Amino acid sequence: MSRVLVIVGLVTLSMINGVAGATTDQPTRLPVEVEIGGPLDTVVVIRGDHLWKISARHLGPDASNDQISPYWREVIAVNEPRLRSGDPDLIYPGEIVEMPAASD
């Protein structure tokens, strides 16, 4: 097992008149250390991702909702304590999501 350092770019959030907004002119760069070769695969969240979509993509295009649902629950269980928001319905671009091995 080895570790690599990945630099992910995040948009800068700012508050203007009490309203949060994102600016893309000055992206925030965040170093993230990722283990490679461990028992879990990892996915870097991109804009528009959510855990169901990531789970479905990981299982492949032929996966049915009945197959995705239990796997999605496993993905939530593995990642919920590590998520920046603490909420599996709110994940951010650049976050690392661990993907447990899919059972057949």
C-alpha angles and dihedrals in degrees: 000000000000136000128228130189114233123190113212125188120227128184117250115251119212137176118232117178090340094307120115116227137175124230124196098194094086110030116197112234116215123192112219125185113218129189116226124200096025126130093270130061117224131217127196109224115239128196111289095023124132128176094258092053092046091048092049092047090050093052093048139243095293095058115117125217088253089059096041096050100067092040091050089054089053090050090052092048092051096045108031096088091050100046115113092227094040086226119105089208091061116057126158133222109264096031116128115234118196115220116208118218110278113241116224 
